């Protein structure tokens, strides 16, 4: 039980020198990425750069104790940063103390929600976001993230949180574009894009091993930060060139404590915090499970909720920003050969040391550098081919994906996500309210029963056998009732109705009333009602009421058992393929 709640006890007792070496190497590489990324994502969230660095200290230490994923790198991420900016911006002015307090409360509330979901094992709530909706939302959010950084890339006062706001602002500020900033941004973007695929091969040409070359290529972010900072300082780009810089970053560790209590503010942030919690959890658990499968390791979803919840509570009390597992840093962590979550704790200590020593050296860091880092990072979020691919497979899912993207781009991230959840639930109810129902008959020479519209089968005009391919509950209960009533009117010689329940996993109270109504109506018409292939849990449900006692027919173990009793001559004949073919030709 103690290991369940403290996963650190599963790996710490057997921690070896090799583990220490692997974790130290992985921590060094991730730290190099995380310092510029943390500051960049803080800027994206509308917070001071140190908020991103603070988000990589206490949250990482907490996750190392409570997390179950060994390679997952927790910290600030782009999508959650954008959602934080949008949510806090709806209740306070960006850059104000109230805005920062709102961001801290978002971390605290979302952390408390994830912690509660983990304790009560409510991780399934994240399943309400279908994959097409998540994919559409993340792609649209990536576009908005890139658009939000244009003001830093162009050095112009471009504003707006959605495309209808950003695009007009671009044209209105064309004359304000700073050419020096544009040149610097172009150089940075070119270098960063090239480094993603070109740096590793170049290093290999100089004799560096492929694996080491891949890791060294990840230092491109640090190179961009160092070089752009030196150029800005040496050539005075912030003075005569008007290049915006980060400026003073407070030196030292964060102060701990709760932000000012404001119940009105907390109520306004409840819904956005729920969205941040769900998106953060979905992004984190999907990465963790994918990489765990590659090494045949296990990840406990409920424990992950607890760990991420506590990590966000840690962020909220340490002047940081909401955090979750980041895709790019986790992959780097994995590729670097990380062994245990101790690498995260080492990364946290390294970030803490950097804040104590390096922050004065970042005074001349251009905002354009952080914007370029963000834009390059979010490119991996964009998957424009997913929409036509999803549309060709399922127009309903494609429509939900397209609508999520459209609402997100035009109205904002929170509205887009709410629209996606609403569409997912709406499509689910629509599909299940019109369940696939098949009239079944016996396949020649077998004991199998299949859809009469898809297979050559034999049926008895006195027996109507129907299979419903969905659990029975309030949206679809009437559809089954209507189908059986229709069969009753179309087949005057009908004596038996058999409901094959192979795919029925649940019957709610509304569906039970419909079954009772079907039983009564068939009884009044002189027709017997039977069930077949009822699953154990469904039988347990039905046994709690009087339906089985009132049932005019029987409950058969298999569909063949039902037909063997209700139509023995036909069933026995159909066990021989030759005799069944004769029956088919006669029919």
N, C-alpha and C positions, 0 to 999 in steps of 0.2 A: 504493500500500500504506500509506503514511504517513497519507493522508487517511482511509483505511478505519478505522484505529485511533485517529486524532485528528480526529474530524469537525469540530472547531473550524476546521481549515484549509480547509474547504469554504466557510465564510461570512466568516471574519475578513478575508481579503485584500480583499474587495469591500465592507467595512463602510463605510456612508456616514453623512453628517450626519442624513439623514432616519431611517435605522435607529436612530441614537443617540437622536433625539427620541422615536420610537415606543417604544423599549425603556425609556427613562427614565420615560415616562408610565405604561406598563404596570407597571414595577417599583414605582412609588409607590403605585399602587392595590393591588397584591398585597401590598405590605408592610403597608398599613393593615389588610388582612384577616388576614395571617399572624401578626402580633403577638398578637392575642387568640386566634386559632385555635391557634397553636403552644402557648401556655400551657394552653389548654383541653384539647387532646389529650394533653399531658403529664400533666395531672391525671387524664384518663381512663385513661392507662396506669399510673397509680399512682406517677408520678414527680414530682419538684419542677418548678415552672413553667419554670425556666430550661432544663430538658432539651429542651422543645419549641422554645425559641428557639435553642438550640445546634444543633438539627436543621435549622435554616434558614440555617446559615452555611457550614461546610465542605462539606456534601453538595451544596449549590446551586452552589458554586464548582467542584466536581468535575464535576457534571453539565453545566455550561456548556462544559467542555472535551471531554467524551466523549459527550454525548447527541446524538441525531439528530433529536429532535422540537423544533421551534422554540417552540411555545407551552407545552409541558409544564412545569407548576410542581411541582417536587419538594419534599417536606417531610413533616412529620407528617400522617397521615390517620387518620380515626376507626376504620376497621375494623382496620387494623394496630395501632393503639393498644390496642384492645380485646383483640386476640390477644396482644399483649405483656403486658398486665396478667394475662390468664389463664395464660399460659405461665410468666411469672416468679413469679406467685402460687402456682403448683404446687410450686415448689422453695424459696421463701423468703417471709418475712413482709413484707407490703406496708409500705413506708416505711422498711424497714431498708436498711443498706448492701449486704447480700447481694442484696436485691431489685433495687437499682440495678445491681449488677454483672451480675446475670442478664439485665437488659434490654440492657446493653451487649454482652454475649456473644451475645444474640439478633441484634443488629444486625451484629456481626462475622461470625457463622456464616452468617446468611442472605445477607450481602454476599458472602462467599467462595463460597457455593453459586451465587449468580447469576453471579458472575464466571466460575466454572468452566463453568457452563452456556453462557454466552456464548462463551467461548473454544472450547469443543468443539461449539458449535452445537446445543445441546440444548433450544432454546426450545420444541420440539414437546411436551415433557413437560407443559407447561401445558395442552395439549389434552385431557389426561385429566380435566380438570374441564369437564363439559358446561355449556352455558349455563343450562339449568334448575337444575342443582345450584348454580352460582355465584349465580344470581338468588335461589334459596331461601336460600342461606347468608347473602347480604348483607342480605336482608330480615330474617331472624331476628337477625342480628348487630345490625342497626339497632334492633330492639326491645330487645335486651339492653343496648345502649349507652344508650338512653333510660332504661331501668329502673335502670341503674347510677347515673344522675345524680339520682335521686329524693331521695337523702339530702342532696344539696346544695340542691335545689329546696325541700324541705320543712324542712330544718334538723333532721332527725331521724337517729339512728344506724341507718339501714336498711342491712342487709348482704345479701350473696348475689351469686353469679355467674350463677345461672340463675333462671328464673321460679319454679320450685318453692321456691327459697330466698328470693327477693326478696318474693314475695306474702305469705307468712306474716310476714315481718319487718315489712312495712308495717303490718299489723293489730296486731302486737305493740308497735309504737312510735307508735300514733296519739296517745297522750297526750303524746308528746315533741315533737310538731310545733311548730316555732317560728313564730308568726303573723307576726312582722315579716319573717322570711325568706320566708314564703309570699307576702306582699303584694309584696315587692320582686321575687320571681321572677315573679309574675303580670304585673307591670308590664313587666318585661324581655321576657318571652315575647310579650306582646301587641305591644310595640313592634317586636320583631324579626320576628314573623310579618307584621305590617302592612307593614314596610319592604320585604319581598320583592316585593310587588306594588303597594303604595300610595305608596311614596316617590318613584319615578320620575315617575308622573303628576302628583303634587303639585308637584314641581320644575319640570315642564314648564309648569304653569299660571303659574309666575312668570317665564316667558320663557326658561328654560334649554333648549338644544337636546336632542332625544331621546337621542342617543348620550351626551352629557355627563351628562344626568340619570340614565341607567342606571348610569354609572360612579360618580357621586356617591352613588347609592342604596346602593352596596356599602360605603360608609363607615359604614353603620348600626352595624356591629360596634364600630367605634372610638367612635362616639357613645355606645353602651351602656356601654362600658368607662369612658369619661371621666365620664359623668353619674353612674353608679352608684358610682364611686370617690369623686367629690366629695360625693355625698349621704351616703355612709357616713362620710366624714371630718368633714364639717360638722356632721351631726346625731349623731355618735357612735354609729352603729347597732351597731358591733361591741362597744360597752361595755354600754349599757342594753338594747339589742335582741338581743344574742346572735348577731348576724350573723357567720358565719365569713368570715374574710378570708384573702388569700394570704399576707400578712406579708412578711418580708424575702426579697428576691430578690437573690442575689449579683451585685454589679456587676462588669463586666469580661468579657473574652473567656474562653472555656472553657480549661481545662487539657488538654493533649494527652498521651496515653499509653494503654497497654493496661490493662484491668482485671486484678485479680489472677488468675493462672493456677490453674484448678481443673478437672482432667480429669474428675472425677466430675460436676461441675456441667455441663461442656460436653457430656458424654454424655447427660445428662438433657434437654438443650435441643436435641439434634439434630433430632428429629422435629418439635417446634414450629417450629424455624427453617426447616425445609423447607416447612412450611405457610405461614409468613409470606412466604418467598421467592416461592412460587408465587402466592399471593393478591396480593401486592404487584405482581408482574410482570404478572399478568392484568389487574388494575385499571389499571395504568399504560399498558400497550401498547394496550389497547382504547380508552382516551381519546386516546392519541397518534395512532393510526391513523385514528380517526374524524375528528379535526380536520385531519390531514394531507391526507385525501382531499378536504376542502372547498377547500383551496388548491392541490390537485394537487401536493403535496409528497410525499416518500417518507420512510418511517421503517424503519430496519433493525432487526428484532427481536433479532438476536444482539448488535448494537451497544448496543441498549437494555439488554439483560441486563448487558453489561459496565459500562455507565454507572451503572445502578442498583446493581450490585454494589459498584463503587468508592465510590459515594455512601454506601452503608450501612457500608462499611469506614471511611469518613471519619466517619460518625456514631458508630461504635463507639470510635474513638480520641479523640473530642472530647466525651465525657460527654453525648452526645445520646441519641436513641431511634431505632428503625428507621424508615426513611422510604420513600416511594414517590411516584408522581405523584398529585396530588389533583384530584378532579373539579371541585369548585367553584372553586378558585383557578385551575385551568387554563382554565376557561371565561371567567373574569374576565380573565385574561391575554390570551386570544384576542380577546375583545370590546374590550379596550383597544388593540388594534392592534399587539401585539408583533411584532417583526420577526425577532429571533434569540435564541438561548439566552443572549446577553449580559444580557438582562433578569433572568435568574436570578442572575447574578453581582452585578448592581446591587442586587437584593433582598437578597442575602446581606450586602453591605456596609452597606445601610441597617439591617438587623437588628442587625449588629454595633455600629453607631453607637447604636442605640436601647438596647442592653444597657449600653453605656458611660455613657449619659446619663439614660435614662428609668426605669430599674428602681426607684430610690428613690420615684418618684411612684406606683408600683403597690402600695405597702404596704397601702393600704386597699381594694384591689380585692376585691369580694365573690366568694367561691367560687360563689355562685348565678349570677353573671354568666357565668362560664366554663361552668357547667352549662347555662345557657339557650342559649349559643352552640352547644354540642355538640348539644343536642336539636333546635334549628332546622336545623342542618347535616345531621343524619342523616335528617331527614324525606325528603330526596331519595333516600335509599337504599331506602325502603319502597315496594314495588310489590305490593300485595295482589291486584291484578287479574291478575297473571301466573300465579298458580296455577290458577284456573278456565280461563284461556285456554290454558295448556299442557295441562291435563287434557282439555279438549275436543278438542285436536288429537292428543295421544298420551297414553294412560293410563299407559303405562310411564314416560315422562318426567315426567308429572304426579305419579306415585307417588314417583319419585326426588326430585323437588322438595319434596313434602310431607314425606317422611321426613327429608330434610336439615334442613328448618325445624324439625321436631319434635325431632330429636336435638339440634340446636344450642340450642334454647330450654330443653330439659329437662336436658341433660347438659353442655353447654358448647361453645365455638367449635371447639376442636380435635377433639373427638369428632364434632361435626356435619360438619366438613369431611372427616374420615376416612370417615365414613359415606357422604357424598356421592361421594367418589372410589370407594369400594368398590361403591356402587350403580351408578355410571356404567360401571365395568368389568364388573360382573356383568350389567347389561342389554345391554351390547355383546356379551358372550359368548353370552348367551341368544338374542339376535336372530340373530347370525351362525351359531349352531349349528343354526338352523332356517331355512336360506336359502329364499327364494322360488324355486321351480323350475316352469317352464312347459313343457308339451308344445306344440310349435309346428307350424304348418302354413302353406301358401302362401296369401297373400291374392290374390283374383281379379284378374287383369290386371296383376300387378306381380311384381317379384322379391323382395318383402318377405315375411318370415315372422313370424307373430304367435301369441300365446297362443290355443289352440283354445277356451278357455273365455270369451274376450272378443271374438273376431272370427269372422266367417264365413270359414273357411279350408278347404283341402283337404289331406288327409293320405293317405299310403300305408300300408296295414295291414302291409306288410313292412318299413317303416322307422319306427323310433321316434326322433324328433328332440326333444331336451330342451335347454332353455336354463336354466342356473343363474345367478341374479342375485347372485352373491357370490363373492369370492375363496375359494379352496379351502384350508382349513387344518384343523388337528387337531379342532376342535370340530364341524365340519360334514361332514367327509369321509365318515363312515359314513352320513349322511343321503342323500347322492347314491347311494352304493352300494345302500342299501335300496330307493330309488326305482327304480333300473334293474332290480334283481332282481324287484321287483313287476311291472314291465312285462313282463319275460321270462315270468313265470308267467301273465299275463293275455292275452298275445298269442302263441298257439302258432305262428302263421305268420311270426313275426318273423325277419328275415334281417340287418338292419342296425340299429345304434344310433349316432346322431350326437349328440355333446355339443357344443352351441353355446357357445363361450366368450367371448361378447361382453363380459360384465361381469366376467370373471375377470382380476384384475390380479396375482395371486400364487398360487403352488401350493407349499405347504410339503412337508416330507419325509413327514409322515403322510398327506397328501392324495395324494402321488405313489404311496405304497404302496397306497392304495385304488384309484387308477386302474389300477395294475398288477393288482390283484386282480379288478377289473371286466373288464379285458382278458382275463385267464386264464379267468374263469368264462364269459364270452361265447364265447370260443374253444372251450371244452369243450362248449358248447351249440350249436355250429355257427353262431354269430352273429358278424358282423364289427363291430369297434368303430372309430369314426371321430371325428375332432375337426374343428371348423370355427371360423373367425374367431378364431384364437389370436393374441394380441398378441405383438409382438416380444420384450419382456422375458420373457414366459412361455415363448416358444419357446426363448429362450436358456437358461432354467432347465432345460427338458426335454431340451435337447441335451447337458447335462452328464452325463446318465445313459443307461441302455440302454432306457428306455421307448419312445422313438420307433422304435428298431430292432426291438423286440418287438411293436409295435402291429400288430394284424391288418389294420387298414384304412389309411386315408389321413388326412392333415391338409389340409383344404380352405381356400382363402382366404376364401370366403364360404359361407353356408348354401345359397345358390342353386346354387353350383358343386357342393356335395355332393349336393343333390337332383337336379340335372341329370344327374349320373352314376349315382346309385343308383336313381332313378325317372324316367328321361328322358321317357317317354310322359306321365306325369301333369304333370311340370313344364312341358313344352312346351304341353300343352293349357291349363294354367292361365295361360299368358302372354296368352291371349285371354280376356277377361272373359266373353264369351258362352259359350264352350266350358266355362269353369270353372264358370259358373252351372249348366250342364247337369250337370256332375259333382256339384255340391253337391246338386242336386235328386235325383239318383240315389242319393247317399249317404243 
